[in-house]
Structures are given as structure tokens and as C-alpha cells.
Amino acid sequence: MFQVLMAVWALLLGMTLIMIGNGMQATLMGVRGAMEGFGTLELSVVTSGYFLGFLVGSRLAPELIRRVGHVRVFAALASFISAGLIAFPILTDPFSWTAIRVLLGFCLSGVYVTAESWLNNAATNQTRGQVLSVYMVAQMVGLIAAQGLMNLGEASGYFLFVIPSILVSLSFAPILLSVTPTPAFETTKRMSLRALYDNSPLACVGTLLLGGVFAAQFGMASVYGAAAGLSVAQITAFVAMIFTGSMIWQFPVGWLSDRVGRRVLILGLAAIGSMTTATGYVVDAGFGVLMGLAFVTGGVANPLYALLIAYANDYLEAEDMAAASSGLLFIYGVGAIAGPMVTGQMMEMAGPQGFWLFLALVFAAITGYAAWRMTRRPAVPVDETGSYLGVLPTASPVAVEAAQEWYVEQAEEAAAEAEEAASQR
């Protein structure tokens, strides 16, 4: 593990700094937006702008990289991110913020694609799983650390916008000065959404709905906190607890995934999410209870994403997995764009508790659909399913495809070991 970390430490440090900057600006939108008098619906559109830009960027970034190269794309996009973060406190109107958020989403998507290409290129068949796991942890650590930095200044001023801009600027150095080999960028073949749905309806529908859940957690949690009257310290602790749950729950869910039927686990996690968020809606919870709800809600949402990808893989040939992951990311992005706007509508109608109502209804929809799909075809036996790797919704297609490569390698190794054991009998 030490040798693995030494090989990719610069990439991990740079991406952690970028995630800190991204996490700070996401929380700042809700807190500062409320101070500027933005309505819930306006903030929901601002939030959706990020995911719109991210979706477009994930489709166009590979073409940019092929045209001008990894280094130029990374440096240019990261510069736009740094400038965009500084622009927020200068252009304090919903239209400008939405435009900046679209730009940030586009640029961050391109940065992820570029950095994750380098990361995947630095990994070997033996270390890919470890590298991706450490990378996912680094992303979560960055998002959690961002919430702590939110308490270093006042959201009404400029200081908290300057910090993420500086961190993003500093992130260039370890990556650009230490990464020498430029990876080849290959085009992944496409799979039609119809073919993907026919292969795994649950993965498609579940991923679409889960996109709305993550977008609401990532972008609207701070809006909810401000509307509910929480202090800045409480809002940042609430958001940090969502990401803490996301990181910690990956491990037990991953362990269970290799021992319990995936549909059963998907249904169970979605049901836990529905009951937990419904509790948040009907109960006038104190701050301590809110922290518990955040931990569970974040804990079930992110592992569900990885489970749905792994579940889709169980019905795919190895050569189709990368194409399927690209399709699932697109579906997820569509859900992420719609999620904040629906959440904003519900918060307009039901007050701050509309945040929990939206999450409860979406989790309930995933639960119901998973239960119905269990009656439509038999499950893949547990001993025939592949390995689980905790891919996060913040990852680009490159990281997801790298996880698919690792998934295939693990399956091939398991098959070879089984064949060898059978020959020795």
C-alpha cells in the first residue's frame, strides 16, 4: 500500500485540494444565497446548474483532451474554476450564480476526467483496486474538510470564497509538476439507453432516482439548513455528517455485497433511507437527531450508487461494462439536474421539511421498484456476482471505467483460480 501511495500521492493531494474547494462552494451557495435574499427555487436552479455543467463536461471533456492534451486541459479548466470561485461574491444575483455554477460543473468534470486518466495510468492490474479505493477516500476527506474550513470566516464576506480559489490554484502544482507520462485517451464504445434499460431496468431507474438524492444532499442540504434556522457551524456539521456517513457505510455495504443478493441489499438500503428521511419530515428534530439522520441518509445513498453499477455488471459481458457505465453516468446526471429543482418546489410548498419529504419519496420509489423487479426475473446467485468497489457519484466516467476494468480483472482471476482448483481435484 505504501508503494501505491508514493506513486500517486501528488494526484491524490491535488484532487483533495480541489474537492475541498468544491465542497466549500457547494455549502456556501446555500448559506450566502440566503443572506442575499435568494428564494428556495432560485437556489435550486443555481444548484442544478452545477450538475448540468458536470453532465455536459463529462461528454465533451474527452474530445477536448484528444484535441489539446491532458496538461493544457487541466491547467485551463482549473484556472476557470479558480476565477469562478472569486466571481461569486462580486456577481450576487441568481442568473450570474447559475451561469458560474454551470461553468464550474463543466470545468470540474473535465478536471476529474483528466486527473483520473493519470491516476488510472499510474495504476497496475495489481494495484488498481487499492488506488481507486484510496482516491475515493481522498475525495470524501476533501468534502468533509471543506465543511470545517467554512467556520474560518463569515459567509457574508469575501474570505470564504478566496480560500477555495487559493486551494484550487495550489492543486495544480503537485499534479502538473510530478506527473510526467501522458496517458493515451481511448474512446469508449457507446451503448444505447434502450439496450442498457433492457439489460438492467433496476440499475437504470435506480440510478436516475439516486441522482436526484445525491444532488439534493450535495447542493440543497445547506439551503435546508439555512431555511431551518441552523447556524453556519451547524449547517457545516450537518453537511459533513452526510459525507462522513457516505464514506463509512461503504465498507460494511461492500462486505455485505459479496455475501447477500444485490437486489435484497439495494431494497434494504433504500428502505432504510426512506424510513430515516420520513422521520426527518414528520419529527421536529433537534440538532443531535439531525446529525444522526444525516449520517444514515448519506450512508445509504452513496453505497447504493456503487451497488447499482455492480448489479448492472452482473447481467453484462465484460466488453460491455465500460459502455454501460457511461450510460449509467448520463442517466445519473439527468436525475441530478432535476433533483434540486424538485426539492426546491417541495420546500416552497412544505417549508424546509420539504427537503426530507423529497428524499423520503425518492427512496420509497427505489424501494418499491426494487421489490417489483424481484418478481420479474430470478436473481444472479451470490457466488456468481463480481466484486464490489465503492465508486462515488463525484467520480467521472474515467474512474468508473477504471473500476469496471478492476471488476473484470477480479472476475477473470476468480475464474482462473476456480479452474485451477477444479483441475487439481
C-alpha positions in Angstrom: 0.0 0.0 0.0 2.9 2.4 0.8 4.4 2.0 -2.7 0.9 2.6 -4.2 0.5 5.8 -2.3 4.0 7.0 -3.2 3.2 6.5 -6.9 0.1 8.6 -6.8 0.5 11.0 -3.8 0.6 14.1 -6.0 -2.6 13.3 -7.8 -4.3 12.5 -4.5 -3.1 15.7 -2.9 -4.2 17.8 -5.9 -7.6 16.2 -6.1 -8.1 16.5 -2.3 -7.5 20.3 -2.6 -9.9 20.5 -5.5 -12.6 18.6 -3.6 -12.1 21.0 -0.6 -12.7 23.9 -2.9 -15.7 22.2 -4.5 -17.2 21.3 -1.1 -16.8 24.8 0.2 -18.5 26.5 -2.7 -21.4 24.0 -2.6 -22.2 24.8 1.0 -21.5 28.5 0.6 -24.2 28.7 -2.1 -26.9 27.9 0.4 -25.6 30.0 3.2 -24.6 33.1 1.3 -27.7 32.8 -1.0 -30.0 33.0 1.9 -28.1 36.1 3.1 -28.5 37.7 -0.3 -32.3 37.1 -0.2 -32.4 34.4 -2.9 -35.5 32.2 -2.7 -35.5 28.5 -2.4 -36.5 28.0 -6.0 -33.7 30.3 -7.2 -31.1 28.4 -5.1 -32.5 25.1 -6.5 -31.9 26.4 -10.1 -28.4 27.5 -9.1 -27.7 24.1 -7.7 -29.0 22.3 -10.8 -26.7 24.5 -12.9 -23.7 22.7 -11.4 -25.0 19.3 -12.4 -26.0 20.5 -15.9 -22.4 21.7 -16.4 -21.0 18.5 -15.0 -23.1 16.3 -17.3 -22.1 18.4 -20.4 -18.5 18.4 -19.3 -18.3 14.6 -18.9 -19.4 14.3 -22.5 -17.2 17.0 -24.0 -14.0 16.7 -21.9 -12.7 13.6 -23.7 -12.8 15.5 -27.0 -11.0 18.5 -25.5 -8.3 16.2 -24.2 -7.9 14.5 -27.5 -7.5 17.9 -29.3 -5.1 19.7 -27.0 -3.8 17.2 -24.4 -4.2 16.4 -20.7 -1.9 19.1 -19.4 -3.4 22.0 -21.3 -7.0 20.9 -20.5 -6.2 20.5 -16.8 -4.5 23.9 -16.4 -7.1 25.8 -18.4 -10.1 24.3 -16.7 -8.6 24.6 -13.2 -7.9 28.3 -13.9 -11.5 28.9 -14.8 -12.6 27.2 -11.6 -10.4 29.5 -9.5 -11.7 32.6 -11.3 -15.3 31.4 -11.0 -15.0 30.9 -7.2 -13.7 34.5 -6.8 -16.6 35.8 -9.0 -19.4 34.6 -6.7 -19.3 37.4 -4.1 -18.9 40.0 -6.9 -21.9 38.9 -9.0 -24.5 38.4 -6.4 -27.6 37.6 -8.5 -29.3 34.3 -9.3 -28.6 34.5 -13.0 -24.9 35.1 -12.6 -24.6 32.4 -10.0 -26.3 29.9 -12.2 -24.0 30.7 -15.1 -21.0 30.4 -12.8 -22.2 27.1 -11.4 -22.7 25.7 -14.9 -19.1 26.8 -15.7 -17.8 25.2 -12.5 -19.6 22.0 -13.2 -18.2 21.8 -16.7 -14.7 22.6 -15.6 -14.7 20.3 -12.6 -15.9 17.4 -14.7 -13.1 18.0 -17.2 -10.6 18.2 -14.3 -11.8 14.9 -12.9 -11.6 13.2 -16.3 -8.0 14.5 -16.8 -6.7 13.6 -13.3 -8.5 10.3 -13.2 -6.9 9.4 -16.5 -3.5 10.0 -15.0 -4.5 8.1 -11.9 -5.6 5.1 -13.8 -2.5 5.2 -16.0 -0.3 5.1 -12.8 -2.1 2.0 -11.5 -1.3 -1.6 -12.4 -3.6 -4.6 -12.6 -2.5 -5.5 -9.1 -2.9 -2.0 -7.6 -5.9 -0.6 -9.4 -8.4 -1.6 -6.8 -6.3 -0.1 -4.0 -5.6 3.1 -6.0 -9.3 3.7 -6.7 -10.3 3.0 -3.1 -7.7 5.5 -1.7 -8.9 8.0 -4.3 -12.5 7.7 -3.3 -11.5 8.2 0.4 -9.4 11.2 -0.6 -12.5 12.7 -2.3 -14.7 12.2 0.8 -12.0 13.6 3.1 -11.8 16.7 0.9 -15.5 17.3 1.1 -15.6 16.8 4.9 -12.6 19.0 5.4 -14.3 21.7 3.4 -17.0 22.0 6.0 -14.5 22.6 8.7 -12.9 25.4 6.7 -16.3 27.1 6.4 -16.0 28.1 10.0 -12.8 30.2 9.5 -14.7 33.3 8.3 -18.0 35.0 7.7 -20.1 33.8 4.8 -21.2 37.4 4.2 -17.7 38.5 3.2 -15.1 37.5 0.6 -12.7 35.4 2.7 -14.6 32.1 2.4 -14.7 32.5 -1.4 -10.9 33.3 -1.5 -9.9 30.1 0.4 -11.3 27.6 -2.2 -9.9 29.7 -5.0 -6.4 29.5 -3.5 -6.7 25.8 -2.8 -7.8 25.0 -6.4 -4.9 27.2 -7.7 -2.4 25.3 -5.4 -3.8 21.9 -6.6 -2.2 22.5 -10.0 1.4 22.3 -8.7 1.6 18.8 -7.3 -0.2 17.3 -10.3 1.4 19.2 -13.1 5.0 19.2 -11.7 5.1 15.5 -10.9 3.0 13.7 -13.5 5.2 13.0 -16.5 3.7 10.2 -18.5 0.6 11.3 -20.5 -1.9 8.5 -20.7 -3.5 7.5 -24.0 -7.1 8.5 -24.2 -9.3 5.9 -25.8 -12.9 6.3 -26.8 -15.4 4.0 -25.1 -17.9 2.5 -27.3 -21.5 3.5 -26.7 -24.5 1.5 -25.5 -27.9 2.8 -26.3 -30.0 3.7 -23.3 -32.7 1.3 -24.5 -30.2 -1.6 -24.6 -29.0 -0.6 -21.1 -32.5 -0.5 -19.8 -33.4 -3.9 -21.3 -30.3 -5.3 -19.7 -31.0 -3.9 -16.2 -34.1 -1.9 -15.6 -33.4 -1.6 -11.9 -30.0 -0.2 -12.4 -31.3 2.4 -14.9 -34.4 3.5 -12.8 -32.5 3.4 -9.5 -29.6 5.4 -10.9 -31.9 8.1 -12.3 -33.7 8.5 -8.9 -30.5 8.3 -6.9 -29.0 11.2 -9.0 -31.8 13.4 -7.5 -30.9 12.2 -4.0 -27.2 13.0 -4.3 -27.8 16.4 -5.9 -30.2 17.3 -3.1 -27.7 16.2 -0.5 -24.7 17.9 -2.1 -26.4 21.1 -3.1 -29.6 21.6 -1.1 -28.5 20.4 2.3 -27.1 23.9 3.1 -30.2 25.5 1.7 -32.3 23.4 4.0 -30.1 24.3 7.0 -30.3 28.0 6.3 -34.1 27.8 5.9 -34.4 25.7 9.1 -32.6 28.4 11.1 -29.4 26.5 11.7 -26.2 28.4 12.4 -23.3 28.2 9.9 -21.4 25.9 12.3 -24.5 23.6 12.5 -25.0 23.7 8.7 -21.4 22.7 8.0 -21.5 19.9 10.7 -24.8 18.7 9.1 -23.3 18.6 5.6 -20.0 17.0 6.9 -22.0 14.3 8.6 -23.7 13.4 5.3 -20.3 12.8 3.7 -19.0 11.1 6.8 -21.8 8.6 6.5 -21.1 8.2 2.8 -17.5 7.2 3.5 -18.0 4.9 6.5 -21.0 3.0 5.1 -19.1 1.9 2.0 -17.1 -0.6 4.0 -19.9 -2.7 5.6 -22.0 -2.4 2.5 -19.1 -3.6 0.4 -18.7 -6.6 2.7 -22.4 -7.5 2.6 -22.5 -7.1 -1.2 -20.3 -10.1 -1.7 -22.4 -12.2 0.7 -26.1 -11.0 0.2 -28.1 -10.8 -3.0 -27.6 -7.4 -4.5 -31.3 -6.7 -5.1 -32.0 -7.5 -1.5 -29.3 -5.1 -0.4 -30.5 -2.4 -2.7 -34.0 -2.8 -1.4 -32.9 -2.8 2.2 -30.7 0.3 1.9 -33.4 2.2 0.0 -36.0 1.2 2.7 -33.7 2.4 5.5 -33.2 5.7 3.6 -36.9 6.1 3.1 -37.7 5.5 6.8 -34.9 7.7 8.0 -35.8 10.7 5.8 -39.6 10.2 6.5 -38.6 10.5 10.2 -36.9 13.8 9.4 -40.1 15.0 7.7 -42.6 14.1 10.4 -40.5 14.8 13.5 -39.4 18.3 14.7 -35.9 17.0 15.3 -33.3 18.7 17.4 -29.8 19.2 16.1 -28.5 15.9 17.6 -31.2 14.0 15.8 -30.5 15.8 12.5 -26.9 14.7 12.7 -28.0 11.1 13.1 -30.4 11.4 10.2 -27.6 13.0 8.0 -25.2 10.1 8.9 -27.7 7.4 7.9 -29.1 9.3 4.8 -25.6 9.9 3.4 -24.6 6.4 4.4 -27.2 4.6 2.3 -27.1 6.9 -0.7 -23.5 6.6 -1.9 -23.2 2.9 -1.5 -26.4 2.5 -3.4 -24.8 4.1 -6.4 -21.9 1.6 -6.4 -24.4 -1.3 -5.8 -26.5 -0.3 -8.8 -23.4 -0.3 -11.1 -22.3 -3.6 -9.7 -25.8 -5.0 -10.2 -25.8 -3.9 -13.8 -22.5 -5.6 -14.3 -24.0 -8.9 -13.1 -26.0 -9.0 -16.4 -23.4 -7.7 -18.8 -20.5 -9.2 -20.7 -17.1 -7.9 -19.8 -16.7 -6.0 -23.0 -19.9 -4.1 -22.5 -19.3 -2.9 -18.9 -17.4 0.3 -19.8 -20.1 1.4 -22.3 -22.8 0.6 -19.7 -21.1 2.7 -17.0 -21.0 5.7 -19.4 -24.8 5.3 -20.0 -25.5 5.0 -16.3 -23.5 8.2 -15.6 -25.6 10.0 -18.1 -28.8 8.8 -16.5 -27.5 9.7 -13.1 -26.7 13.2 -14.4 -30.2 13.7 -15.7 -31.6 12.8 -12.3 -29.0 15.1 -10.6 -30.2 18.1 -12.7 -33.9 17.5 -11.9 -33.4 16.7 -8.2 -32.6 20.1 -6.8 -35.4 21.8 -8.7 -38.0 19.3 -7.4 -36.5 19.7 -3.9 -36.9 23.4 -4.2 -40.5 23.1 -5.3 -41.3 20.9 -2.3 -39.5 23.2 0.1 -41.6 26.1 -1.3 -44.8 24.1 -0.6 -43.9 22.3 2.6 -41.3 24.6 4.1 -37.8 23.4 5.0 -39.2 19.9 5.7 -39.8 19.6 2.0 -36.1 18.6 1.8 -36.8 15.4 3.8 -40.1 14.8 2.0 -38.3 14.7 -1.4 -35.7 12.3 -0.1 -38.3 10.1 1.5 -40.4 9.8 -1.7 -37.4 9.1 -3.9 -36.0 6.4 -1.5 -39.5 4.9 -1.3 -39.7 4.8 -5.1 -36.4 3.0 -5.3 -37.6 0.5 -2.6 -40.9 -0.1 -4.4 -39.3 -0.6 -7.8 -36.6 -2.9 -6.5 -39.3 -5.0 -4.8 -41.3 -5.2 -8.0 -38.3 -6.1 -10.1 -37.6 -9.0 -7.7 -40.8 -10.6 -9.0 -39.9 -10.2 -12.7 -36.7 -12.4 -13.0 -34.6 -14.5 -10.8 -31.5 -13.0 -9.2 -27.9 -13.9 -10.1 -26.6 -16.3 -7.4 -24.3 -14.5 -4.9 -21.4 -16.8 -5.8 -21.6 -15.7 -9.4 -21.6 -12.0 -8.8 -18.5 -9.9 -9.2 -16.6 -7.8 -6.7 -17.9 -4.5 -5.2 -15.9 -1.3 -5.4 -17.1 1.8 -3.7 -17.4 4.2 -6.7 -18.7 7.6 -5.7 -21.2 9.8 -7.6 -18.5 12.5 -7.8 -16.3 10.3 -10.0 -16.0 10.9 -13.7 -16.5 8.2 -16.4 -12.8 7.6 -16.3 -12.8 6.4 -12.6 -16.0 4.4 -13.2 -14.5 2.7 -16.2 -11.3 2.0 -14.3 -13.4 0.4 -11.6 -15.0 -1.7 -14.4 -11.5 -2.8 -15.5 -10.7 -3.8 -12.0 -14.1 -5.6 -11.7 -13.3 -7.6 -14.9 -9.8 -8.4 -13.7 -11.1 -9.7 -10.4 -13.7 -11.9 -12.2 -11.0 -13.3 -14.5 -8.7 -14.1 -11.6 -11.6 -15.8 -9.7 -12.5 -17.8 -12.8 -8.8 -18.9 -13.3 -8.5 -19.9 -9.6 -11.7 -21.9 -9.8 -10.5 -23.6 -13.0 -7.1 -24.4 -11.4 -8.8 -25.8 -8.3 -11.1 -28.0 -10.4 -8.2 -29.4 -12.4 -6.4 -30.4 -9.1 -9.3 -32.5 -7.9 
